[in-house]
Amino acid sequence: MPGTLQGPRRRIHVLVRGAVQGVGFRPTAYRLARELGLGGWIRNSGAGVDMELEGPGGLLDGFLERLLDELPPHASVRSLATHPVDPLGATSFSILESAPEAHPTVLVLPDLAPCVHCLREIGDPRDRRFRYPFVNCTLCGPRYSILHSLPYDRQGTTMAGFPMCADCRAEYEDPTDRRFHAQPVACPRCGPRLELWDRTGRVLADSDEALQAAAQALREGQIVALKGLGGFQFLVDARDGAAVSRLRERKGREAKPLALMAPDLDWVARACRVGPVEEGLLVSQASPIVLLECRDPFLVAGQVAPATPRLGVMLPSTPLHHLLLKDLGFPVVATSGNVSEEPLCLEEGEALLRLGDIADLFLVHNRAIARPVDDSVVQVVLGEGQVLRRARGYAPLPIPLPESFPSPPPTLAVGGHLKSAVAMTVGREIMLSQHLGDLQTLPSRRNFQQTLRNLASLFGFEPTRVACDLHPDYASSVHARESGLPVLEVQHHEAHVYAGMLDGALEPPLLAVSWDGTGLGPDGTVWGGEFFVVDGPCRRVARLRPFRLPGGEAAVREPRRAALGLLHALAPDLSAWGHLPPGQAFQTSELRVIQGMLDRGLHSPWTSSAGRLFDAVSALLGLCQCNRYEGQAAVQLEACLGGERPQGQPVPVELHDGDVLDVDWAPVLRALLDGIQEGQAPSRLSATFHLALAGAILSVARHFGLERVLLTGGCFQNQALTGLSVDLLRQAGFDPFWHRNVPPNDGGLAAGQLFAVLCRSRAGEND
């Protein structure tokens, strides 16, 4: 019986840290305390949730046990601390106003896709929220994208300007309702509203009529700019090749695959191969874009994802998307609402100015967006999800520091130049921001700086030092040097290593394979095919054999140049290679110029980059001579495998001693050239190359003999390379690790920079 005497009466204060705001934690604790007849109070604070409970000692213990057992679905408790306080004779329990804090450390939840209960309501004509596109409850809805300040209360969100109607207020205050203290609660009477605008901002329709008119426009092949959860998106009928081509031309996105939003899981299963892990990711409340192998390419226009066997597919991630896709019944392209290389548009007026030449219509609403949050991208590697772009649904969930680390001083890391993100210490955790995009343009750099200010304000963060990349010209590095703070540089590939160690909670000693496209080495050369031993400090111990890149940055854009640099290292006379696709891709006069550049080393920097090696081989096989988007050559080299894991014995590489061990790709290149001469199919030659690289990793692992082997860097987004490497390492008795939650690409650099600085501090290296 509630209130039964179980020991002497006590009162305790409880501080709970973790995912405990915006998830129904306080309502759960409230209902449980009332059920047990306990007195006291509960409130949000800058650290999490704190409460005081009073009653018989046995009931207090029972409350704490049941609270941890009966947590709401998205809640998680990192720590729970109690201490006794003097009893006050309280017999009732209440929810108090939140307690602000100068330096909040509370875990901020990402935005969550709608729950089954809310979806049922918007589909029920008898419900007062029927077809209302902004439905939510404590189990779902916007969080991070609407949050201005902590603690997480309505007045600190972009919902502050929408006073609750009587019905919503009753739900909000009812302990038995699932909207009890759901901060964004709203309905058609009191909440945000839709409008459909033309390019001049003239209102064509509102509310459900706006939604239905937008659906009709999509059926007719028009491009609709939709104001989503974390920014604008461009939508167009994914079956209409002419409409998709028109979007590509207007947006300036020539060839890079476009993401799809599917009407339901049944459509995805018809179009793509979907296993249990892929299905779990698709239907999760993170609702990311999942990269899937296409099984029926005729269900969407070929212009959606040219020259790749995979489609990036997501399910509707908000009630608005659910309603729209249910009305349509067919997939739409859903891509970022921006001009290429610029940040997302957040506000309607800005969208009219920046996107007016791209979109035909604008489906907008009057709920403000606090910060840009793009769609996340994941894939499945070796039966587990791997985050490639960390944004909606994942950011800003923190990454805890290992228990062995002391509490760090406030430290900022500003990441790289591409796939930008920032990281900061929040208490004993690392908060990695959402994906911010490339820092190529002035608008994108302004967005980067605004995000830093925004997050500093949100967490009351005042850094005492800043970590950045070694490259002096990265916009992020320039920002670090201009901040006035002590600057700690972390070499690009070391940052990848530490990002992987953080992701896998790995302790030294280990061998790390850090492969990507480009990173400045301390010797002034372009690194990218590096091996490190971490046994205290992080030491570079091996590299792929360097070759020259004629034209420098031009060779990044043109894999044919990387191929000529590779061939020149094998045999310097380029005329001997004129019959190969890279040689045929140039005029004779151009080849003479490149010959001179390579012979004299003019504008032809050395590189050990695995990414440029992928580019060169892709060009050699005639797959891609010029990249029309970052990584295209490597994508097409993997794509020609057809989703199959190569079999057989790898061509052995040669290892040469020097200042560091050189891993010589020459035997592999000769095998590829022999295969080309014999007329072997590109798929077979690609398999030879992938197998050889995995074999090279195994050879270096055997050379150094460390059991743990970490695979990190953008090259390990390649499913085939990662899978082959892990298989070979496991068969030989090694213990391989690869990325899951922190992106292996430059999106994880900031987390790696920050963790590197903390590891150095622990070892006394920053002093």
QUIGI-V353096 format. One record per backbone hydrogen bond with DSSP energy under -0.5 kcal/mol. CO is the residue of the C=O (numbers start at 0). NH is the residue of the N-H. E is the energy in kcal/mol with one decimal. If there is no record, write none. Layout:
((CO NH E) (CO NH E))
//
This chain:
((0 3 -1.9) (5 57 -3.3) (7 56 -2.0) (9 54 -2.5) (10 84 -2.5) (11 52 -2.4) (12 82 -1.8) (13 15 -0.5) (13 50 -2.4) (14 80 -2.5) (15 48 -2.3) (16 77 -2.8) (16 78 -1.5) (17 19 -1.6) (17 106 -0.9) (18 75 -1.2) (23 27 -1.7) (24 28 -2.6) (25 29 -2.9) (26 30 -2.7) (27 31 -2.2) (28 32 -2.7) (29 33 -2.4) (30 34 -2.3) (31 35 -1.9) (32 36 -0.6) (32 37 -2.6) (33 36 -0.7) (35 2 -1.1) (38 53 -2.4) (39 93 -1.4) (40 51 -2.0) (41 95 -2.7) (42 49 -2.1) (43 98 -2.7) (44 47 -0.5) (45 104 -2.7) (45 105 -2.1) (47 44 -2.5) (48 15 -3.3) (49 42 -2.0) (50 13 -3.3) (51 40 -2.0) (52 11 -2.5) (53 38 -2.7) (54 9 -3.0) (55 58 -0.6) (55 59 -1.8) (56 60 -2.1) (57 61 -2.2) (58 62 -2.5) (59 63 -2.0) (60 64 -2.1) (61 65 -2.5) (62 66 -2.7) (63 67 -1.7) (64 68 -1.5) (65 69 -2.3) (67 70 -0.6) (71 74 -1.6) (75 18 -1.6) (75 77 -0.6) (78 16 -2.5) (80 14 -2.6) (82 12 -2.9) (84 10 -0.6) (91 39 -2.6) (93 41 -1.6) (93 95 -0.6) (97 99 -0.7) (98 45 -0.8) (100 103 -0.5) (106 108 -0.5) (108 143 -0.7) (111 140 -2.0) (114 118 -2.1) (115 119 -2.0) (116 120 -1.7) (117 121 -2.1) (118 122 -0.8) (120 123 -1.5) (121 130 -1.6) (122 124 -0.6) (123 126 -2.0) (126 129 -1.7) (128 131 -2.2) (130 132 -0.7) (131 134 -0.9) (132 319 -0.8) (136 139 -1.3) (139 136 -0.9) (140 111 -2.5) (142 145 -1.3) (142 146 -0.6) (143 146 -0.9) (144 369 -2.9) (144 370 -0.8) (145 157 -1.8) (150 152 -1.5) (152 155 -1.9) (153 156 -2.0) (155 147 -3.2) (155 148 -1.8) (156 159 -1.6) (158 161 -2.0) (160 162 -0.5) (164 168 -2.7) (165 169 -2.1) (166 170 -1.9) (167 171 -2.6) (168 172 -1.7) (169 173 -0.5) (170 173 -1.1) (171 180 -1.7) (172 174 -0.7) (173 176 -2.0) (176 179 -1.8) (177 137 -1.6) (178 181 -2.1) (180 182 -0.9) (181 184 -1.7) (186 189 -0.7) (186 190 -2.7) (192 365 -1.0) (193 206 -2.4) (194 196 -0.5) (194 363 -2.8) (195 203 -3.8) (195 204 -1.1) (196 361 -2.5) (197 200 -1.8) (201 197 -1.7) (204 195 -2.8) (205 208 -1.1) (205 209 -0.9) (206 209 -0.7) (206 210 -1.5) (207 211 -2.5) (208 212 -2.2) (209 213 -2.1) (210 214 -2.0) (211 215 -1.9) (212 216 -2.2) (213 217 -2.1) (214 218 -2.0) (215 219 -1.4) (216 221 -2.5) (217 220 -1.6) (221 223 -0.6) (222 359 -2.8) (222 360 -1.6) (223 225 -0.7) (223 234 -2.9) (224 362 -2.4) (225 227 -1.0) (225 232 -2.4) (229 372 -2.1) (230 227 -2.1) (231 336 -2.8) (232 225 -2.9) (232 234 -0.5) (233 334 -2.0) (234 223 -2.3) (235 332 -3.0) (236 239 -1.2) (237 300 -3.0) (238 240 -1.0) (239 243 -2.4) (240 244 -2.5) (241 245 -2.0) (242 246 -2.0) (243 247 -2.4) (244 248 -2.5) (245 249 -2.4) (246 250 -2.6) (247 251 -1.5) (247 252 -2.0) (250 339 -1.7) (251 253 -0.6) (258 333 -2.1) (259 261 -0.5) (259 313 -2.0) (260 331 -2.1) (261 315 -0.6) (263 267 -1.5) (264 268 -2.4) (265 269 -1.5) (266 270 -2.1) (267 271 -2.8) (270 294 -3.1) (270 295 -1.8) (271 273 -0.6) (272 274 -0.5) (274 278 -2.6) (275 279 -2.2) (276 280 -2.0) (277 281 -2.4) (278 282 -2.4) (279 283 -0.7) (280 283 -0.5) (280 287 -0.5) (283 286 -0.8) (284 112 -2.6) (288 377 -2.9) (289 291 -0.6) (289 312 -2.5) (291 310 -2.8) (292 272 -2.6) (295 298 -1.7) (296 299 -0.7) (300 303 -1.9) (303 257 -2.7) (304 307 -1.0) (308 293 -3.2) (310 291 -2.9) (310 312 -0.8) (311 259 -3.1) (312 289 -3.2) (313 261 -2.6) (317 321 -2.4) (318 322 -2.6) (319 323 -2.2) (320 324 -2.9) (321 325 -2.2) (322 326 -2.0) (323 327 -2.0) (324 328 -3.1) (330 237 -1.7) (331 260 -3.0) (332 235 -1.2) (334 233 -3.0) (335 337 -1.8) (336 344 -1.7) (338 341 -2.2) (344 231 -2.4) (346 350 -2.4) (347 351 -2.1) (348 352 -1.6) (349 353 -2.8) (350 354 -2.9) (351 355 -0.8) (354 357 -1.9) (354 358 -2.5) (360 224 -2.9) (361 196 -3.2) (361 363 -0.8) (362 226 -2.7) (363 194 -2.4) (365 367 -0.7) (367 369 -0.5) (373 391 -2.5) (375 288 -3.2) (376 387 -3.1) (376 388 -2.1) (377 290 -2.3) (378 380 -0.5) (378 385 -2.9) (380 383 -1.5) (383 380 -3.0) (385 378 -1.9) (388 376 -1.9) (388 390 -0.8) (389 434 -1.5) (390 393 -2.2) (390 394 -3.0) (393 396 -2.1) (397 399 -0.5) (398 429 -2.7) (401 404 -2.0) (409 463 -2.9) (409 464 -0.7) (410 424 -1.7) (411 466 -2.9) (412 422 -2.5) (414 468 -0.7) (416 438 -2.9) (419 435 -3.3) (419 436 -0.7) (421 432 -3.3) (422 412 -2.7) (423 430 -3.1) (425 428 -1.2) (427 400 -1.9) (428 425 -2.9) (428 430 -0.6) (429 398 -2.8) (429 431 -0.7) (430 423 -1.8) (430 432 -0.6) (436 419 -2.1) (440 444 -1.9) (441 445 -2.3) (442 446 -2.1) (443 447 -2.0) (444 448 -2.1) (445 449 -2.5) (446 450 -2.4) (447 451 -1.8) (448 452 -2.1) (449 453 -2.8) (450 454 -2.7) (451 455 -2.2) (452 456 -2.3) (453 457 -2.4) (454 458 -2.3) (455 459 -0.7) (455 460 -2.5) (456 459 -0.5) (463 485 -0.6) (464 411 -2.0) (465 487 -2.6) (466 413 -2.2) (467 489 -2.7) (470 473 -0.8) (473 477 -2.4) (474 478 -2.2) (475 479 -2.1) (476 480 -2.3) (477 481 -1.8) (478 482 -0.6) (479 482 -1.0) (480 483 -0.5) (485 465 -2.5) (486 488 -0.5) (487 467 -1.8) (489 469 -0.7) (490 494 -2.3) (491 495 -1.6) (492 496 -1.8) (493 497 -2.5) (494 498 -2.3) (495 499 -2.2) (496 500 -2.2) (497 501 -2.5) (498 502 -2.4) (499 503 -2.4) (500 504 -0.6) (500 505 -2.4) (501 504 -0.8) (509 533 -2.7) (510 709 -2.9) (511 513 -0.7) (511 531 -2.9) (512 514 -0.7) (512 711 -2.9) (513 529 -2.1) (514 714 -2.1) (515 610 -2.7) (518 526 -3.0) (519 491 -0.5) (520 523 -2.2) (524 520 -2.7) (524 526 -0.8) (525 607 -2.1) (526 518 -0.9) (527 515 -2.2) (527 609 -1.2) (528 543 -1.8) (529 513 -2.6) (530 540 -2.6) (530 541 -1.5) (531 511 -3.3) (531 533 -0.5) (532 534 -0.7) (532 538 -2.8) (533 508 -0.7) (533 509 -1.5) (536 534 -1.7) (536 538 -0.6) (538 532 -2.8) (540 660 -2.6) (541 530 -2.5) (542 662 -2.9) (546 606 -2.2) (547 549 -0.6) (548 551 -2.1) (548 604 -0.5) (550 553 -2.1) (551 554 -1.3) (551 555 -0.7) (552 555 -0.9) (552 556 -1.3) (553 557 -1.7) (556 558 -0.5) (556 626 -2.7) (557 560 -1.8) (557 561 -1.0) (558 562 -2.4) (559 563 -1.8) (560 564 -2.3) (561 565 -2.1) (562 566 -2.6) (563 567 -2.5) (564 547 -0.5) (564 568 -1.4) (565 569 -1.0) (566 569 -0.5) (566 570 -3.0) (571 573 -1.0) (572 575 -1.6) (573 576 -1.9) (574 577 -1.1) (576 579 -1.7) (576 582 -0.5) (579 583 -2.3) (580 584 -1.1) (582 585 -1.3) (586 590 -2.3) (587 591 -1.9) (588 592 -1.6) (589 593 -2.4) (590 594 -2.7) (591 595 -2.1) (592 596 -2.3) (593 597 -2.5) (594 598 -2.7) (595 599 -2.2) (596 600 -1.0) (596 601 -1.7) (600 603 -0.7) (602 550 -2.8) (604 548 -2.1) (605 525 -2.1) (606 546 -2.1) (607 543 -0.5) (608 612 -1.2) (609 613 -2.3) (610 614 -2.1) (611 615 -2.6) (612 616 -2.3) (613 617 -2.4) (614 618 -2.3) (615 619 -2.4) (616 620 -2.1) (617 622 -2.5) (617 623 -0.7) (618 621 -1.7) (619 580 -0.5) (624 559 -2.1) (628 631 -2.0) (630 634 -2.4) (631 635 -2.5) (632 636 -1.8) (633 637 -2.2) (634 638 -2.6) (635 639 -1.7) (637 640 -1.8) (638 641 -2.1) (640 643 -1.2) (643 645 -0.6) (653 663 -3.4) (655 661 -3.1) (660 542 -2.4) (660 662 -0.5) (661 655 -2.5) (661 663 -0.8) (662 544 -2.7) (662 664 -0.6) (663 653 -1.4) (664 667 -0.6) (664 668 -2.4) (665 669 -2.5) (666 670 -1.9) (667 671 -2.2) (668 672 -2.5) (669 673 -2.5) (670 674 -2.1) (671 675 -2.4) (672 676 -2.3) (673 677 -2.0) (674 678 -0.5) (674 679 -2.8) (675 678 -1.1) (680 683 -0.6) (680 684 -2.1) (681 685 -2.9) (682 686 -1.8) (683 687 -2.1) (684 688 -2.2) (685 689 -2.8) (686 690 -2.5) (687 691 -2.1) (688 692 -2.2) (689 693 -2.1) (690 694 -2.4) (691 695 -2.2) (692 696 -2.0) (693 697 -1.9) (694 698 -2.4) (695 699 -2.3) (696 700 -2.4) (697 701 -2.5) (698 702 -1.9) (699 703 -2.0) (700 704 -2.5) (706 734 -3.0) (707 510 -2.6) (708 736 -2.5) (709 512 -3.4) (709 711 -0.6) (710 738 -0.5) (711 514 -2.2) (712 715 -2.0) (713 716 -1.7) (714 717 -1.5) (716 718 -0.6) (717 721 -2.4) (718 722 -2.8) (719 723 -2.8) (720 724 -2.4) (721 725 -2.6) (722 726 -2.4) (723 727 -2.6) (724 728 -2.5) (725 729 -2.6) (726 730 -2.5) (727 731 -1.4) (728 733 -2.8) (729 732 -1.8) (733 735 -0.6) (734 708 -1.8) (736 710 -2.4) (739 386 -3.1) (740 742 -0.5) (743 712 -0.7) (744 747 -2.1) (745 748 -1.3) (747 751 -2.0) (748 752 -3.2) (749 753 -2.4) (750 754 -2.3) (751 755 -2.5) (752 756 -2.2) (753 757 -2.0) (754 758 -2.6) (755 759 -2.6) (756 760 -2.4) (757 761 -2.2) (758 762 -1.6) (759 763 -0.5) (759 764 -3.1) (760 763 -1.1) (763 766 -0.5))
//
